[in-house]
Amino acid sequence: MLLGCDTFSPDINGAARFAERLSAGLAQRGHDVHVSAPNTRHALAPTHTETIEGAEITMHRLPSVRLAWHEWLRFVWPWRSKHYARLVLDEVRPDVVHIQSHIVIGRGLAREARRRGIPVVATNHTMAENILDFTRLPEWANRIFVKLAWADAKRTFQMSAAITTPTRKAADYLEKTIDIAGVVPISCGIDMAQYTPDLSPRDGNRVVFVGRLTREKRVDVILRAIAALDPALDVVLELVGDGDQRPALEQLASELGIRGRVVFHGKATDAELRAALTRASAFAIASIAELQSIATMEAMASGLPIVAANAMALPHLVEDGRNGHLFAPDDPVDLAAKLDDVLRQTPSQRERMQRASLELVSAHDITRTLRTFEALYRGEPIPA
């Protein structure tokens, strides 16, 4: 089988992480998995293997260029996507193609695979509105861009035998936005064995966020909430991840008088990320455009109470009062109040929230995700 990915290792984002785990999980279950993804330079790489999540994956790296004003985002020239799709399909001759976006690589593969009678499964991880941070277009042009992007997404998805997205909320959003039916919600999944919950009382208050430091993640809301907390709580905020907004966030932390209590870890290894989650007191996320949020599931698998924006798919992961709290989007005062409640809990109250996170995330076990996609690839009914 062939996965088409517009973002993949070494990129660090939710869509890339899902594609990596999916490809590795399928390979470990005995499938011959190939991945078509951007190269790290503008050159067609020879077919080779890469170790992804402990599995050997056959890679087809396509020539790509970096978006000049973005620190890591690379893309294949759109007018070359079908050409490269033909090259990869000629070599791999897959039984099924699974595209991870409709943008460039997925767009070309969907069209060429359909022409050859190869079934296509499409997964959507993207909201066109989230791309606006990268366009640098005026507002009127952004409105046109979003309209055209969703129209193109509809044309691509209509070529697919099945369309999936991580949650029911995201599926409803996609169906409504592009007037399409039958989108199947399938969790990105998580291997809970990779995370280490610590249910013992904490000797300090540490709030952690994991993710890209970009506008869409609204990390500034978290900083303002930390500044609004009672100083007696002596809260330390750990930000695990990097992005173009880091300098602005560092400046904001200084302006708020909390720079000494904010740790900017930058890019972290998996071991460092998991250690930060294990030692934290709570996880906070302010994004309002999450189609699922792998980072939130990682925090839940680490046994953390979650304080999340009441937006998009996050309410699917957080049951208010059970494994954490939901706060009003873009409201740092409400976020501070919800964090205050979590951080002042007794050890027994905290442990109840921790165990609830572990229980709720268990429904997103990666094995269930892999079985569901295998059924879609074979054209079989989805397992219960």
Summary of the structure (lengths in Angstrom):
residues: 384
radius of gyration: 20.9
end to end distance: 23.6
largest distance: 65.5
contacts: 1325
relative contact order: 0.11
helix: 46%
strand: 18%
